[in-house]
Amino acid sequence: MKINQKPRAQRTSVSLPARMRGDWEWIGVEIRNISSSGIMAETSAPPTRGKYIEIRFGHHILIVVVVWRCGRVTIASEFVLRRKLTSPT
């Protein structure tokens, strides 16, 4: 770890199908890992850095900011909202 660098949050490897929406229609994503500070997801149309996106999986809704992107992989962090639905949508 570099000086003045925050330690990374512990990540849990997963393979969760999800849906993602930004300024476009809903598209499919695969969540690859999740931690207390964010997620890593893979999609054919990754959003740009700084973009707010909505991700839904199961009964969960996440509103996050994209902080990193490389090819098909997007790192979304800085959870803006975490909510659990009371009934499926």
Biopython code that builds the backbone (N, CA, C, O; Angstrom):
import numpy as np
from Bio.PDB.StructureBuilder import StructureBuilder

atoms = [
    (1, "MET", "N", (0.844, -1.173, 0.000)),
    (1, "MET", "CA", (0.000, 0.000, 0.000)),
    (1, "MET", "C", (0.892, 1.241, 0.000)),
    (1, "MET", "O", (1.881, 1.308, 0.730)),
    (2, "LYS", "N", (0.529, 2.218, -0.827)),
    (2, "LYS", "CA", (1.283, 3.460, -0.899)),
    (2, "LYS", "C", (0.940, 4.358, 0.283)),
    (2, "LYS", "O", (-0.097, 4.188, 0.924)),
    (3, "ILE", "N", (1.814, 5.309, 0.565)),
    (3, "ILE", "CA", (1.582, 6.271, 1.631)),
    (3, "ILE", "C", (0.344, 7.088, 1.288)),
    (3, "ILE", "O", (0.141, 7.453, 0.130)),
    (4, "ASN", "N", (-0.486, 7.378, 2.291)),
    (4, "ASN", "CA", (-1.720, 8.151, 2.154)),
    (4, "ASN", "C", (-2.774, 7.460, 1.298)),
    (4, "ASN", "O", (-3.726, 8.112, 0.869)),
    (5, "GLN", "N", (-2.639, 6.182, 1.039)),
    (5, "GLN", "CA", (-3.632, 5.452, 0.267)),
    (5, "GLN", "C", (-4.534, 4.689, 1.229)),
    (5, "GLN", "O", (-4.048, 4.010, 2.134)),
    (6, "LYS", "N", (-5.849, 4.800, 1.034)),
    (6, "LYS", "CA", (-6.785, 4.088, 1.889)),
    (6, "LYS", "C", (-6.672, 2.588, 1.638)),
    (6, "LYS", "O", (-6.460, 2.166, 0.501)),
    (7, "PRO", "N", (-6.810, 1.783, 2.682)),
    (7, "PRO", "CA", (-6.832, 0.336, 2.458)),
    (7, "PRO", "C", (-8.088, -0.038, 1.674)),
    (7, "PRO", "O", (-9.141, 0.576, 1.843)),
    (8, "ARG", "N", (-7.967, -1.050, 0.817)),
    (8, "ARG", "CA", (-9.100, -1.496, 0.020)),
    (8, "ARG", "C", (-10.099, -2.239, 0.893)),
    (8, "ARG", "O", (-9.725, -2.978, 1.803)),
    (9, "ALA", "N", (-11.360, -2.032, 0.599)),
    (9, "ALA", "CA", (-12.403, -2.780, 1.298)),
    (9, "ALA", "C", (-12.341, -4.239, 0.853)),
    (9, "ALA", "O", (-12.001, -4.528, -0.294)),
    (10, "GLN", "N", (-12.667, -5.145, 1.751)),
    (10, "GLN", "CA", (-12.673, -6.562, 1.396)),
    (10, "GLN", "C", (-13.727, -6.812, 0.334)),
    (10, "GLN", "O", (-14.863, -6.353, 0.454)),
    (11, "ARG", "N", (-13.346, -7.543, -0.708)),
    (11, "ARG", "CA", (-14.248, -7.834, -1.811)),
    (11, "ARG", "C", (-14.711, -9.284, -1.763)),
    (11, "ARG", "O", (-13.985, -10.183, -1.339)),
    (12, "THR", "N", (-15.933, -9.475, -2.210)),
    (12, "THR", "CA", (-16.493, -10.815, -2.326)),
    (12, "THR", "C", (-16.734, -11.091, -3.795)),
    (12, "THR", "O", (-17.480, -10.365, -4.452)),
    (13, "SER", "N", (-16.102, -12.147, -4.321)),
    (13, "SER", "CA", (-16.299, -12.520, -5.720)),
    (13, "SER", "C", (-17.683, -13.139, -5.882)),
    (13, "SER", "O", (-18.086, -14.010, -5.111)),
    (14, "VAL", "N", (-18.401, -12.671, -6.902)),
    (14, "VAL", "CA", (-19.745, -13.169, -7.183)),
    (14, "VAL", "C", (-19.927, -13.264, -8.693)),
    (14, "VAL", "O", (-19.075, -12.815, -9.460)),
    (15, "SER", "N", (-21.008, -13.833, -9.096)),
    (15, "SER", "CA", (-21.417, -13.836, -10.494)),
    (15, "SER", "C", (-22.922, -13.638, -10.493)),
    (15, "SER", "O", (-23.693, -14.596, -10.554)),
    (16, "LEU", "N", (-23.331, -12.357, -10.423)),
    (16, "LEU", "CA", (-24.738, -12.016, -10.300)),
    (16, "LEU", "C", (-25.241, -11.312, -11.551)),
    (16, "LEU", "O", (-24.724, -10.251, -11.899)),
    (17, "PRO", "N", (-26.227, -11.865, -12.233)),
    (17, "PRO", "CA", (-26.828, -11.124, -13.338)),
    (17, "PRO", "C", (-27.620, -9.957, -12.769)),
    (17, "PRO", "O", (-28.291, -10.089, -11.745)),
    (18, "ALA", "N", (-27.536, -8.819, -13.438)),
    (18, "ALA", "CA", (-28.223, -7.621, -12.970)),
    (18, "ALA", "C", (-28.643, -6.778, -14.168)),
    (18, "ALA", "O", (-28.325, -7.100, -15.313)),
    (19, "ARG", "N", (-29.356, -5.700, -13.888)),
    (19, "ARG", "CA", (-29.729, -4.738, -14.922)),
    (19, "ARG", "C", (-29.140, -3.388, -14.548)),
    (19, "ARG", "O", (-29.031, -3.057, -13.368)),
    (20, "MET", "N", (-28.758, -2.604, -15.561)),
    (20, "MET", "CA", (-28.139, -1.310, -15.337)),
    (20, "MET", "C", (-28.807, -0.269, -16.219)),
    (20, "MET", "O", (-29.175, -0.553, -17.359)),
    (21, "ARG", "N", (-28.961, 0.944, -15.685)),
    (21, "ARG", "CA", (-29.540, 2.040, -16.463)),
    (21, "ARG", "C", (-28.807, 3.332, -16.136)),
    (21, "ARG", "O", (-28.546, 3.637, -14.972)),
    (22, "GLY", "N", (-28.482, 4.078, -17.168)),
    (22, "GLY", "CA", (-27.924, 5.424, -17.030)),
    (22, "GLY", "C", (-28.824, 6.341, -17.831)),
    (22, "GLY", "O", (-29.974, 6.561, -17.451)),
    (23, "ASP", "N", (-28.324, 6.883, -18.936)),
    (23, "ASP", "CA", (-29.138, 7.712, -19.830)),
    (23, "ASP", "C", (-29.782, 6.877, -20.924)),
    (23, "ASP", "O", (-30.384, 7.425, -21.848)),
    (24, "TRP", "N", (-29.664, 5.586, -20.834)),
    (24, "TRP", "CA", (-30.123, 4.691, -21.888)),
    (24, "TRP", "C", (-31.148, 3.712, -21.316)),
    (24, "TRP", "O", (-31.511, 3.779, -20.141)),
    (25, "GLU", "N", (-31.587, 2.830, -22.153)),
    (25, "GLU", "CA", (-32.499, 1.774, -21.708)),
    (25, "GLU", "C", (-31.773, 0.824, -20.761)),
    (25, "GLU", "O", (-30.551, 0.877, -20.620)),
    (26, "TRP", "N", (-32.535, -0.030, -20.129)),
    (26, "TRP", "CA", (-31.948, -1.047, -19.268)),
    (26, "TRP", "C", (-31.107, -1.998, -20.097)),
    (26, "TRP", "O", (-31.523, -2.417, -21.177)),
    (27, "ILE", "N", (-29.927, -2.342, -19.601)),
    (27, "ILE", "CA", (-29.078, -3.335, -20.264)),
    (27, "ILE", "C", (-28.605, -4.345, -19.218)),
    (27, "ILE", "O", (-28.613, -4.064, -18.019)),
    (28, "GLY", "N", (-28.200, -5.508, -19.684)),
    (28, "GLY", "CA", (-27.726, -6.545, -18.787)),
    (28, "GLY", "C", (-26.284, -6.320, -18.367)),
    (28, "GLY", "O", (-25.458, -5.876, -19.165)),
    (29, "VAL", "N", (-25.985, -6.626, -17.121)),
    (29, "VAL", "CA", (-24.618, -6.584, -16.603)),
    (29, "VAL", "C", (-24.398, -7.831, -15.757)),
    (29, "VAL", "O", (-25.347, -8.490, -15.332)),
    (30, "GLU", "N", (-23.155, -8.132, -15.527)),
    (30, "GLU", "CA", (-22.778, -9.232, -14.634)),
    (30, "GLU", "C", (-21.935, -8.628, -13.518)),
    (30, "GLU", "O", (-20.837, -8.134, -13.770)),
    (31, "ILE", "N", (-22.435, -8.663, -12.295)),
    (31, "ILE", "CA", (-21.663, -8.165, -11.158)),
    (31, "ILE", "C", (-20.613, -9.220, -10.838)),
    (31, "ILE", "O", (-20.943, -10.384, -10.610)),
    (32, "ARG", "N", (-19.334, -8.805, -10.820)),
    (32, "ARG", "CA", (-18.210, -9.727, -10.601)),
    (32, "ARG", "C", (-17.699, -9.726, -9.171)),
    (32, "ARG", "O", (-17.273, -10.762, -8.660)),
    (33, "ASN", "N", (-17.738, -8.555, -8.515)),
    (33, "ASN", "CA", (-17.412, -8.539, -7.094)),
    (33, "ASN", "C", (-18.113, -7.372, -6.438)),
    (33, "ASN", "O", (-18.517, -6.415, -7.098)),
    (34, "ILE", "N", (-18.251, -7.467, -5.132)),
    (34, "ILE", "CA", (-18.966, -6.446, -4.376)),
    (34, "ILE", "C", (-18.269, -6.259, -3.033)),
    (34, "ILE", "O", (-17.763, -7.214, -2.444)),
    (35, "SER", "N", (-18.251, -5.019, -2.560)),
    (35, "SER", "CA", (-17.651, -4.706, -1.266)),
    (35, "SER", "C", (-18.492, -3.635, -0.594)),
    (35, "SER", "O", (-19.508, -3.203, -1.140)),
    (36, "SER", "N", (-18.078, -3.212, 0.572)),
    (36, "SER", "CA", (-18.817, -2.163, 1.279)),
    (36, "SER", "C", (-18.699, -0.820, 0.578)),
    (36, "SER", "O", (-19.491, 0.086, 0.838)),
    (37, "SER", "N", (-17.711, -0.680, -0.314)),
    (37, "SER", "CA", (-17.510, 0.613, -0.966)),
    (37, "SER", "C", (-17.898, 0.644, -2.440)),
    (37, "SER", "O", (-17.875, 1.711, -3.053)),
    (38, "GLY", "N", (-18.255, -0.499, -3.024)),
    (38, "GLY", "CA", (-18.636, -0.471, -4.424)),
    (38, "GLY", "C", (-18.744, -1.843, -5.043)),
    (38, "GLY", "O", (-18.721, -2.864, -4.355)),
    (39, "ILE", "N", (-18.863, -1.846, -6.373)),
    (39, "ILE", "CA", (-18.984, -3.088, -7.119)),
    (39, "ILE", "C", (-18.113, -3.041, -8.365)),
    (39, "ILE", "O", (-17.714, -1.971, -8.824)),
    (40, "MET", "N", (-17.828, -4.222, -8.901)),
    (40, "MET", "CA", (-17.208, -4.311, -10.216)),
    (40, "MET", "C", (-18.195, -5.086, -11.074)),
    (40, "MET", "O", (-18.647, -6.168, -10.698)),
    (41, "ALA", "N", (-18.523, -4.522, -12.229)),
    (41, "ALA", "CA", (-19.491, -5.165, -13.118)),
    (41, "ALA", "C", (-18.935, -5.211, -14.523)),
    (41, "ALA", "O", (-18.099, -4.392, -14.905)),
    (42, "GLU", "N", (-19.412, -6.183, -15.292)),
    (42, "GLU", "CA", (-19.001, -6.326, -16.685)),
    (42, "GLU", "C", (-20.224, -6.166, -17.576)),
    (42, "GLU", "O", (-21.284, -6.725, -17.296)),
    (43, "THR", "N", (-20.070, -5.394, -18.660)),
    (43, "THR", "CA", (-21.168, -5.159, -19.583)),
    (43, "THR", "C", (-20.622, -4.853, -20.967)),
    (43, "THR", "O", (-19.465, -4.457, -21.113)),
    (44, "SER", "N", (-21.447, -5.036, -21.972)),
    (44, "SER", "CA", (-21.020, -4.750, -23.348)),
    (44, "SER", "C", (-21.015, -3.254, -23.640)),
    (44, "SER", "O", (-20.436, -2.823, -24.637)),
    (45, "ALA", "N", (-21.647, -2.461, -22.788)),
    (45, "ALA", "CA", (-21.713, -1.007, -23.001)),
    (45, "ALA", "C", (-21.405, -0.281, -21.694)),
    (45, "ALA", "O", (-22.305, 0.301, -21.089)),
    (46, "PRO", "N", (-20.139, -0.306, -21.246)),
    (46, "PRO", "CA", (-19.819, 0.327, -19.966)),
    (46, "PRO", "C", (-19.989, 1.843, -20.013)),
    (46, "PRO", "O", (-19.606, 2.478, -20.996)),
    (47, "PRO", "N", (-20.558, 2.425, -18.965)),
    (47, "PRO", "CA", (-20.731, 3.874, -18.905)),
    (47, "PRO", "C", (-19.405, 4.589, -18.653)),
    (47, "PRO", "O", (-18.423, 3.969, -18.245)),
    (48, "THR", "N", (-19.388, 5.878, -18.898)),
    (48, "THR", "CA", (-18.172, 6.668, -18.722)),
    (48, "THR", "C", (-17.958, 7.019, -17.246)),
    (48, "THR", "O", (-18.884, 6.991, -16.436)),
    (49, "ARG", "N", (-16.731, 7.343, -16.937)),
    (49, "ARG", "CA", (-16.346, 7.734, -15.581)),
    (49, "ARG", "C", (-17.122, 8.987, -15.169)),
    (49, "ARG", "O", (-17.296, 9.912, -15.962)),
    (50, "GLY", "N", (-17.581, 9.001, -13.924)),
    (50, "GLY", "CA", (-18.329, 10.137, -13.401)),
    (50, "GLY", "C", (-19.833, 10.009, -13.593)),
    (50, "GLY", "O", (-20.594, 10.818, -13.061)),
    (51, "LYS", "N", (-20.267, 9.016, -14.337)),
    (51, "LYS", "CA", (-21.680, 8.806, -14.637)),
    (51, "LYS", "C", (-22.398, 8.172, -13.452)),
    (51, "LYS", "O", (-21.878, 7.241, -12.836)),
    (52, "TYR", "N", (-23.581, 8.667, -13.134)),
    (52, "TYR", "CA", (-24.435, 8.036, -12.134)),
    (52, "TYR", "C", (-25.248, 6.961, -12.837)),
    (52, "TYR", "O", (-25.832, 7.207, -13.892)),
    (53, "ILE", "N", (-25.284, 5.766, -12.250)),
    (53, "ILE", "CA", (-26.048, 4.670, -12.844)),
    (53, "ILE", "C", (-26.884, 3.987, -11.776)),
    (53, "ILE", "O", (-26.582, 4.053, -10.584)),
    (54, "GLU", "N", (-27.928, 3.337, -12.227)),
    (54, "GLU", "CA", (-28.788, 2.543, -11.360)),
    (54, "GLU", "C", (-28.558, 1.077, -11.700)),
    (54, "GLU", "O", (-28.572, 0.693, -12.870)),
    (55, "ILE", "N", (-28.348, 0.273, -10.687)),
    (55, "ILE", "CA", (-28.164, -1.168, -10.878)),
    (55, "ILE", "C", (-29.194, -1.885, -10.018)),
    (55, "ILE", "O", (-29.370, -1.578, -8.840)),
    (56, "ARG", "N", (-29.870, -2.849, -10.636)),
    (56, "ARG", "CA", (-30.869, -3.640, -9.918)),
    (56, "ARG", "C", (-30.537, -5.118, -10.033)),
    (56, "ARG", "O", (-30.212, -5.617, -11.111)),
    (57, "PHE", "N", (-30.625, -5.804, -8.907)),
    (57, "PHE", "CA", (-30.488, -7.265, -8.892)),
    (57, "PHE", "C", (-31.298, -7.792, -7.723)),
    (57, "PHE", "O", (-31.264, -7.244, -6.622)),
    (58, "GLY", "N", (-32.027, -8.866, -7.985)),
    (58, "GLY", "CA", (-32.916, -9.385, -6.951)),
    (58, "GLY", "C", (-33.868, -8.302, -6.505)),
    (58, "GLY", "O", (-34.529, -7.666, -7.325)),
    (59, "HIS", "N", (-33.936, -8.091, -5.210)),
    (59, "HIS", "CA", (-34.788, -7.043, -4.649)),
    (59, "HIS", "C", (-33.982, -5.801, -4.268)),
    (59, "HIS", "O", (-34.433, -4.993, -3.456)),
    (60, "HIS", "N", (-32.795, -5.648, -4.848)),
    (60, "HIS", "CA", (-31.902, -4.555, -4.474)),
    (60, "HIS", "C", (-31.782, -3.508, -5.578)),
    (60, "HIS", "O", (-31.762, -3.830, -6.766)),
    (61, "ILE", "N", (-31.704, -2.259, -5.160)),
    (61, "ILE", "CA", (-31.458, -1.138, -6.069)),
    (61, "ILE", "C", (-30.226, -0.404, -5.563)),
    (61, "ILE", "O", (-30.146, -0.063, -4.383)),
    (62, "LEU", "N", (-29.263, -0.158, -6.451)),
    (62, "LEU", "CA", (-28.073, 0.617, -6.106)),
    (62, "LEU", "C", (-27.989, 1.806, -7.055)),
    (62, "LEU", "O", (-28.160, 1.654, -8.265)),
    (63, "ILE", "N", (-27.728, 2.972, -6.515)),
    (63, "ILE", "CA", (-27.393, 4.145, -7.319)),
    (63, "ILE", "C", (-25.935, 4.425, -7.009)),
    (63, "ILE", "O", (-25.574, 4.675, -5.859)),
    (64, "VAL", "N", (-25.095, 4.384, -8.039)),
    (64, "VAL", "CA", (-23.651, 4.495, -7.834)),
    (64, "VAL", "C", (-23.036, 5.444, -8.856)),
    (64, "VAL", "O", (-23.668, 5.808, -9.847)),
    (65, "VAL", "N", (-21.806, 5.831, -8.597)),
    (65, "VAL", "CA", (-21.028, 6.667, -9.505)),
    (65, "VAL", "C", (-19.911, 5.807, -10.084)),
    (65, "VAL", "O", (-19.226, 5.096, -9.350)),
    (66, "VAL", "N", (-19.730, 5.874, -11.397)),
    (66, "VAL", "CA", (-18.652, 5.124, -12.044)),
    (66, "VAL", "C", (-17.331, 5.833, -11.759)),
    (66, "VAL", "O", (-17.180, 7.018, -12.054)),
    (67, "VAL", "N", (-16.379, 5.102, -11.184)),
    (67, "VAL", "CA", (-15.090, 5.707, -10.851)),
    (67, "VAL", "C", (-13.943, 5.175, -11.702)),
    (67, "VAL", "O", (-12.851, 5.743, -11.696)),
    (68, "TRP", "N", (-14.181, 4.099, -12.429)),
    (68, "TRP", "CA", (-13.113, 3.506, -13.235)),
    (68, "TRP", "C", (-13.737, 2.633, -14.299)),
    (68, "TRP", "O", (-14.794, 2.039, -14.082)),
    (69, "ARG", "N", (-13.090, 2.550, -15.449)),
    (69, "ARG", "CA", (-13.601, 1.728, -16.546)),
    (69, "ARG", "C", (-12.436, 1.261, -17.402)),
    (69, "ARG", "O", (-11.511, 2.026, -17.672)),
    (70, "CYS", "N", (-12.480, 0.002, -17.830)),
    (70, "CYS", "CA", (-11.459, -0.553, -18.713)),
    (70, "CYS", "C", (-12.116, -1.633, -19.557)),
    (70, "CYS", "O", (-12.494, -2.680, -19.031)),
    (71, "GLY", "N", (-12.256, -1.399, -20.854)),
    (71, "GLY", "CA", (-12.900, -2.374, -21.732)),
    (71, "GLY", "C", (-14.330, -2.614, -21.311)),
    (71, "GLY", "O", (-15.130, -1.681, -21.239)),
    (72, "ARG", "N", (-14.656, -3.869, -21.031)),
    (72, "ARG", "CA", (-16.019, -4.242, -20.639)),
    (72, "ARG", "C", (-16.253, -4.131, -19.137)),
    (72, "ARG", "O", (-17.361, -4.386, -18.664)),
    (73, "VAL", "N", (-15.225, -3.754, -18.387)),
    (73, "VAL", "CA", (-15.325, -3.750, -16.930)),
    (73, "VAL", "C", (-15.502, -2.332, -16.404)),
    (73, "VAL", "O", (-14.814, -1.407, -16.836)),
    (74, "THR", "N", (-16.413, -2.175, -15.488)),
    (74, "THR", "CA", (-16.698, -0.894, -14.854)),
    (74, "THR", "C", (-16.601, -1.059, -13.349)),
    (74, "THR", "O", (-17.117, -2.025, -12.786)),
    (75, "ILE", "N", (-15.936, -0.111, -12.700)),
    (75, "ILE", "CA", (-15.914, -0.091, -11.245)),
    (75, "ILE", "C", (-16.822, 1.055, -10.807)),
    (75, "ILE", "O", (-16.569, 2.218, -11.121)),
    (76, "ALA", "N", (-17.858, 0.717, -10.095)),
    (76, "ALA", "CA", (-18.779, 1.727, -9.592)),
    (76, "ALA", "C", (-18.604, 1.788, -8.086)),
    (76, "ALA", "O", (-18.596, 0.765, -7.400)),
    (77, "SER", "N", (-18.468, 2.981, -7.596)),
    (77, "SER", "CA", (-18.206, 3.144, -6.183)),
    (77, "SER", "C", (-19.042, 4.288, -5.649)),
    (77, "SER", "O", (-19.932, 4.798, -6.330)),
    (78, "GLU", "N", (-18.750, 4.677, -4.443)),
    (78, "GLU", "CA", (-19.451, 5.787, -3.826)),
    (78, "GLU", "C", (-20.954, 5.567, -3.911)),
    (78, "GLU", "O", (-21.659, 6.289, -4.615)),
    (79, "PHE", "N", (-21.434, 4.565, -3.188)),
    (79, "PHE", "CA", (-22.869, 4.311, -3.178)),
    (79, "PHE", "C", (-23.617, 5.586, -2.822)),
    (79, "PHE", "O", (-23.348, 6.210, -1.795)),
    (80, "VAL", "N", (-24.540, 5.961, -3.660)),
    (80, "VAL", "CA", (-25.370, 7.125, -3.402)),
    (80, "VAL", "C", (-26.639, 6.678, -2.679)),
    (80, "VAL", "O", (-27.134, 7.356, -1.779)),
    (81, "LEU", "N", (-27.150, 5.525, -3.096)),
    (81, "LEU", "CA", (-28.371, 5.000, -2.496)),
    (81, "LEU", "C", (-28.333, 3.477, -2.547)),
    (81, "LEU", "O", (-27.979, 2.884, -3.566)),
    (82, "ARG", "N", (-28.699, 2.866, -1.446)),
    (82, "ARG", "CA", (-28.890, 1.414, -1.395)),
    (82, "ARG", "C", (-30.289, 1.195, -0.846)),
    (82, "ARG", "O", (-30.638, 1.718, 0.213)),
    (83, "ARG", "N", (-31.079, 0.430, -1.560)),
    (83, "ARG", "CA", (-32.448, 0.217, -1.144)),
    (83, "ARG", "C", (-32.880, -1.206, -1.456)),
    (83, "ARG", "O", (-32.498, -1.764, -2.485)),
    (84, "LYS", "N", (-33.658, -1.780, -0.590)),
    (84, "LYS", "CA", (-34.198, -3.113, -0.842)),
    (84, "LYS", "C", (-35.688, -2.954, -1.121)),
    (84, "LYS", "O", (-36.421, -2.346, -0.341)),
    (85, "LEU", "N", (-36.117, -3.509, -2.246)),
    (85, "LEU", "CA", (-37.528, -3.449, -2.617)),
    (85, "LEU", "C", (-38.337, -4.363, -1.711)),
    (85, "LEU", "O", (-37.849, -5.407, -1.277)),
    (86, "THR", "N", (-39.554, -3.978, -1.431)),
    (86, "THR", "CA", (-40.427, -4.824, -0.625)),
    (86, "THR", "C", (-41.163, -5.839, -1.494)),
    (86, "THR", "O", (-41.636, -6.865, -1.005)),
    (87, "SER", "N", (-41.254, -5.535, -2.803)),
    (87, "SER", "CA", (-41.848, -6.495, -3.735)),
    (87, "SER", "C", (-41.112, -6.406, -5.045)),
    (87, "SER", "O", (-40.608, -5.336, -5.386)),
    (88, "PRO", "N", (-41.029, -7.499, -5.804)),
    (88, "PRO", "CA", (-40.287, -7.484, -7.062)),
    (88, "PRO", "C", (-40.889, -6.518, -8.070)),
    (88, "PRO", "O", (-42.096, -6.278, -8.071)),
    (89, "THR", "N", (-40.013, -5.950, -8.951)),
    (89, "THR", "CA", (-40.493, -5.065, -10.018)),
    (89, "THR", "C", (-40.397, -5.745, -11.335)),
    (89, "THR", "O", (-40.755, -5.162, -12.358)),
]
sb = StructureBuilder()
sb.init_structure("model")
sb.init_model(0)
sb.init_chain("A")
sb.init_seg("    ")
for serial, (resi, resn, name, xyz) in enumerate(atoms, 1):
    if name == "N":
        sb.init_residue(resn, " ", resi, " ")
    sb.init_atom(name, np.array(xyz, "f"), 0.0, 1.0, " ", f" {name:<3s}", serial, name[0])
structure = sb.get_structure()
